[in-house]
Amino acid sequence: MSFNIFQKTKDYLQFVRFSHTLFALPFALGSMWVAASGLPSLRVFLLILGCMITARNSAMSFNRLADARLDAENPRTAGRHLPANRMSKKSVIAFIIANGILFVTFAYFLNRLAFICALPVWLLLLSYSYWKRFSFLCHWFLGFAIGLSPLGAWIAVRGEFAVFPVFLVFILTLWMGGFDIIYATQDEEIDRQMKLHSVPARFGKRRALQIALASHLLMLVLCVIFGFAGHLGFVWWIVSALMAAAVFYIHFFRKSDDLDAMNRDFFLANVGISVLVMLGLVIWVLFGGSADAVF
């Protein structure tokens, strides 16, 4: 019995690619730290973690469910849990619903605004799975869905909207959108065959990489504006410089088209940048920075 539970847990963690939670979580924690001017209460911290995990579990599971037929026709994704019959659709639907209920419940125990926003945000997160069926903007919509996490963490702490986390939303939107375009280049031909509207399928690989670079350069411009507008100081400029170095490495120095290498670089770059942003915000607050003094 214990082995079955362990195996089931392992299957679900692999199914939702739980390790990729690290893409958005540091952004959310950095926003939380600024909103609370340090650590919030343990209760609020745990509820934010609960919201982050259940929201992503729901979105990723729904994406796998919505794309099950498409994944089965793509040699790269045919081995995923649903096409390979390693999990049933009923169990996935139950998993999505359970995580959705938990997400709304956690938001209820945070504050009124978090609870009001919870269901619309949850539905928006699920909807990203369908954007590639009708718009090449799907990559940035995915980035926006992920990017809502710092705004959500801010609302969880303060129960109100603010300008500060909105900058983080759009920085993450442009960063993740550009990387998702790079990742999608490996499915350029199959996306065309299945009439999916990814940027590589519509514009070709070369133009797609140029568009991804433009998205990342816009992100760097936004980081500079954010640094000046928020008076974030020298730590933020170090973070921005390292982000710029990552962008230039990915776009100009990375040569391998190997899928495993691409996945590794994709993971490390996103986690690295997310952690840097979090550390930059944490250090800024420790040195006396406050969003209330700026925005």
C-alpha positions as CSV (number, residue, x, y, z in Angstrom):
1,M,0.0,0.0,0.0
2,S,2.8,2.5,1.0
3,F,4.6,1.7,-2.3
4,N,1.4,2.4,-4.3
5,I,0.9,5.8,-2.5
6,F,4.5,6.7,-3.2
7,Q,4.2,5.7,-6.9
8,K,0.9,7.6,-7.3
9,T,2.5,10.7,-5.7
10,K,5.5,10.4,-8.0
11,D,3.3,10.0,-11.0
12,Y,1.3,13.2,-10.2
13,L,4.5,15.2,-9.5
14,Q,5.9,14.1,-12.9
15,F,2.5,14.7,-14.5
16,V,2.4,18.4,-13.4
17,R,6.2,18.8,-13.7
18,F,6.2,19.9,-10.1
19,S,9.9,21.1,-10.3
20,H,8.7,23.8,-12.8
21,T,6.9,25.5,-9.9
22,L,10.3,27.1,-9.3
23,F,9.8,29.3,-12.3
24,A,7.1,31.5,-10.7
25,L,7.4,30.8,-7.0
26,P,10.5,33.0,-6.3
27,F,8.8,35.9,-8.0
28,A,5.8,35.4,-5.8
29,L,7.9,35.1,-2.7
30,G,9.8,38.2,-3.6
31,S,6.6,40.1,-4.0
32,M,5.3,38.7,-0.7
33,W,8.4,39.8,1.1
34,V,8.1,43.4,-0.3
35,A,4.4,43.5,0.5
36,A,5.0,42.4,4.1
37,S,8.3,44.4,4.5
38,G,9.8,41.0,5.5
39,L,8.2,37.7,6.3
40,P,4.5,37.7,6.8
41,S,2.9,35.4,9.4
42,L,3.4,31.7,9.1
43,R,-0.3,31.3,8.3
44,V,-0.2,33.7,5.4
45,F,3.0,32.2,4.1
46,L,1.7,28.7,4.1
47,L,-1.6,29.8,2.5
48,I,0.4,31.5,-0.3
49,L,2.4,28.4,-0.9
50,G,-0.9,26.4,-1.0
51,C,-2.4,28.7,-3.5
52,M,0.7,28.6,-5.7
53,I,0.9,24.8,-5.7
54,T,-2.8,24.1,-6.2
55,A,-3.2,26.8,-8.9
56,R,-0.3,25.4,-10.9
57,N,-1.4,21.8,-10.4
58,S,-4.8,22.7,-11.8
59,A,-3.5,24.6,-14.8
60,M,-0.9,22.0,-15.8
61,S,-3.3,19.1,-15.3
62,F,-5.9,20.8,-17.4
63,N,-3.3,21.5,-20.1
64,R,-2.4,17.9,-20.2
65,L,-6.1,16.9,-20.4
66,A,-6.9,19.4,-23.1
67,D,-3.8,18.4,-25.2
68,A,-4.1,14.7,-24.7
69,R,-5.1,14.1,-28.4
70,L,-2.5,16.5,-29.7
71,D,0.2,14.9,-27.5
72,A,-0.7,11.5,-28.9
73,E,0.0,12.7,-32.4
74,N,3.3,14.4,-31.5
75,P,6.3,11.9,-31.3
76,R,8.0,14.2,-28.7
77,T,5.0,14.1,-26.3
78,A,3.4,10.7,-27.1
79,G,4.9,9.2,-24.0
80,R,3.2,11.5,-21.6
81,H,0.9,10.1,-19.0
82,L,-2.5,10.4,-20.7
83,P,-1.5,9.4,-24.3
84,A,0.5,6.5,-22.9
85,N,-2.5,5.4,-20.7
86,R,-0.4,5.7,-17.5
87,M,-3.2,7.8,-16.0
88,S,-7.0,7.9,-16.6
89,K,-8.9,11.0,-17.7
90,K,-11.3,10.6,-14.8
91,S,-8.4,10.7,-12.2
92,V,-7.0,13.8,-13.9
93,I,-10.4,15.5,-13.8
94,A,-10.8,14.7,-10.1
95,F,-7.3,16.0,-9.5
96,I,-8.1,19.3,-11.3
97,I,-11.3,19.8,-9.3
98,A,-9.7,18.9,-6.0
99,N,-6.9,21.4,-6.6
100,G,-9.4,24.1,-7.7
101,I,-11.4,23.7,-4.5
102,L,-8.3,23.9,-2.4
103,F,-7.1,27.0,-4.3
104,V,-10.4,28.8,-3.7
105,T,-10.5,27.6,-0.1
106,F,-6.9,28.8,0.6
107,A,-7.8,32.2,-0.9
108,Y,-10.9,32.4,1.3
109,F,-8.7,32.1,4.4
110,L,-6.4,34.9,3.2
111,N,-8.7,37.9,2.7
112,R,-11.8,39.1,0.9
113,L,-10.1,40.4,-2.3
114,A,-8.1,37.2,-2.7
115,F,-11.3,35.2,-2.4
116,I,-13.2,37.4,-4.9
117,C,-10.3,37.0,-7.4
118,A,-9.8,33.3,-6.9
119,L,-12.3,31.7,-9.2
120,P,-11.8,34.1,-12.1
121,V,-8.1,33.7,-11.9
122,W,-8.4,29.9,-11.7
123,L,-10.6,29.8,-14.8
124,L,-8.1,32.2,-16.6
125,L,-5.3,29.8,-15.7
126,L,-7.1,26.9,-17.2
127,S,-8.0,28.8,-20.4
128,Y,-4.3,29.2,-21.5
129,S,-4.5,25.6,-22.8
130,Y,-6.7,26.7,-25.6
131,W,-4.9,29.9,-26.8
132,K,-2.6,28.1,-29.2
133,R,-5.7,26.8,-31.1
134,F,-6.5,30.4,-32.3
135,S,-3.7,32.8,-31.5
136,F,0.1,33.1,-31.8
137,L,-0.1,35.2,-28.6
138,C,-0.5,32.0,-26.7
139,H,3.1,32.2,-25.5
140,W,2.6,35.5,-23.8
141,F,-0.7,34.5,-22.4
142,L,1.1,31.6,-20.7
143,G,3.6,34.0,-19.4
144,F,0.8,36.3,-18.1
145,A,-0.9,33.4,-16.4
146,I,2.4,32.5,-14.7
147,G,3.1,36.2,-14.1
148,L,0.0,36.7,-12.1
149,S,1.7,35.0,-9.2
150,P,3.5,38.0,-7.7
151,L,0.3,40.1,-7.9
152,G,-1.5,37.2,-6.2
153,A,1.1,37.1,-3.4
154,W,0.8,40.9,-2.9
155,I,-3.0,40.7,-2.6
156,A,-2.6,37.7,-0.2
157,V,-0.6,39.9,2.1
158,R,-2.2,43.3,1.7
159,G,-5.7,42.6,0.4
160,E,-5.3,45.3,-2.3
161,F,-3.9,46.0,-5.8
162,A,-0.7,48.0,-6.3
163,V,1.6,49.1,-9.0
164,F,4.8,47.4,-7.6
165,P,3.7,43.8,-8.3
166,V,2.3,44.8,-11.7
167,F,5.8,45.5,-12.9
168,L,6.7,41.9,-11.8
169,V,3.7,40.5,-13.7
170,F,4.8,42.0,-17.0
171,I,8.5,41.2,-16.5
172,L,7.6,37.6,-15.9
173,T,5.1,37.7,-18.9
174,L,7.8,38.8,-21.3
175,W,10.5,36.5,-19.9
176,M,8.3,33.3,-19.9
177,G,6.7,34.2,-23.2
178,G,10.1,34.5,-24.9
179,F,11.3,31.2,-23.5
180,D,8.1,29.4,-24.4
181,I,8.6,30.5,-28.0
182,I,12.2,29.1,-28.0
183,Y,10.8,25.9,-26.5
184,A,8.1,25.7,-29.1
185,T,10.6,25.8,-32.0
186,Q,11.1,22.0,-31.6
187,D,7.4,21.5,-32.6
188,E,7.3,23.9,-35.5
189,E,6.4,21.3,-38.2
190,I,3.9,19.2,-36.0
191,D,2.2,22.5,-34.9
192,R,1.7,23.4,-38.6
193,Q,0.3,20.0,-39.4
194,M,-2.2,20.2,-36.5
195,K,-3.0,23.8,-37.3
196,L,-1.8,25.2,-34.0
197,H,-0.9,28.9,-33.8
198,S,2.5,28.9,-32.2
199,V,4.9,31.6,-33.2
200,P,7.3,29.1,-34.8
201,A,4.4,27.5,-36.8
202,R,3.3,30.9,-38.1
203,F,6.6,32.7,-38.7
204,G,9.2,30.0,-38.9
205,K,12.0,29.1,-36.6
206,R,14.4,32.0,-37.6
207,R,11.7,34.7,-37.1
208,A,10.4,33.0,-34.0
209,L,13.9,33.3,-32.4
210,Q,14.0,36.9,-33.3
211,I,10.6,37.5,-31.8
212,A,11.7,35.7,-28.6
213,L,14.8,37.9,-28.4
214,A,12.6,41.0,-28.9
215,S,10.4,39.8,-26.0
216,H,13.4,39.4,-23.8
217,L,14.9,42.7,-24.7
218,L,11.6,44.4,-23.9
219,M,11.7,42.6,-20.5
220,L,15.2,44.1,-19.9
221,V,13.9,47.5,-20.7
222,L,11.0,47.0,-18.3
223,C,13.5,45.9,-15.6
224,V,15.4,49.2,-16.1
225,I,12.2,51.3,-15.9
226,F,11.2,49.3,-12.8
227,G,14.6,49.9,-11.2
228,F,14.4,53.7,-11.7
229,A,10.7,54.0,-10.8
230,G,11.1,51.9,-7.7
231,H,14.5,53.3,-6.6
232,L,15.6,49.7,-6.2
233,G,19.3,50.5,-5.9
234,F,22.5,48.7,-6.8
235,V,21.2,45.2,-6.0
236,W,18.5,45.4,-8.7
237,W,21.1,46.6,-11.3
238,I,23.2,43.5,-10.5
239,V,20.1,41.4,-11.0
240,S,19.3,43.1,-14.2
241,A,22.8,42.7,-15.5
242,L,22.7,39.0,-14.8
243,M,19.4,38.7,-16.5
244,A,20.9,40.5,-19.5
245,A,23.8,38.0,-19.5
246,A,21.3,35.1,-19.5
247,V,19.4,36.6,-22.4
248,F,22.6,37.1,-24.4
249,Y,23.9,33.6,-23.6
250,I,20.6,31.9,-24.7
251,H,20.2,33.9,-27.9
252,F,23.8,34.4,-29.1
253,F,26.1,31.8,-27.5
254,R,23.9,28.7,-27.0
255,K,24.4,26.5,-30.0
256,S,23.1,23.0,-29.2
257,D,19.7,21.9,-30.6
258,D,19.8,18.8,-28.5
259,L,16.4,18.4,-26.7
260,D,17.9,17.3,-23.4
261,A,20.3,20.3,-23.4
262,M,17.5,22.6,-24.3
263,N,15.3,21.4,-21.5
264,R,18.2,21.7,-19.0
265,D,19.1,25.2,-20.1
266,F,15.4,26.2,-20.2
267,F,15.0,25.0,-16.6
268,L,18.2,26.4,-15.2
269,A,17.8,29.8,-16.8
270,N,14.2,30.3,-15.5
271,V,15.0,29.1,-12.0
272,G,18.2,31.1,-11.9
273,I,16.5,34.4,-13.0
274,S,13.5,33.8,-10.6
275,V,15.8,33.2,-7.7
276,L,17.9,36.3,-8.5
277,V,14.8,38.5,-8.7
278,M,13.7,37.1,-5.3
279,L,17.1,37.7,-3.7
280,G,17.3,41.2,-5.2
281,L,13.9,42.2,-3.7
282,V,14.7,40.5,-0.3
283,I,18.0,42.4,0.0
284,W,16.4,45.7,-1.1
285,V,13.9,45.4,1.7
286,L,16.6,44.4,4.2
287,F,18.5,47.6,3.2
288,G,15.4,49.7,4.0
289,G,13.6,49.7,0.7
290,S,9.8,50.0,0.7
291,A,7.3,50.1,-2.2
292,D,5.1,52.4,-0.1
293,A,7.7,55.1,-0.4
294,V,7.7,55.0,-4.2
295,F,4.4,53.8,-5.7
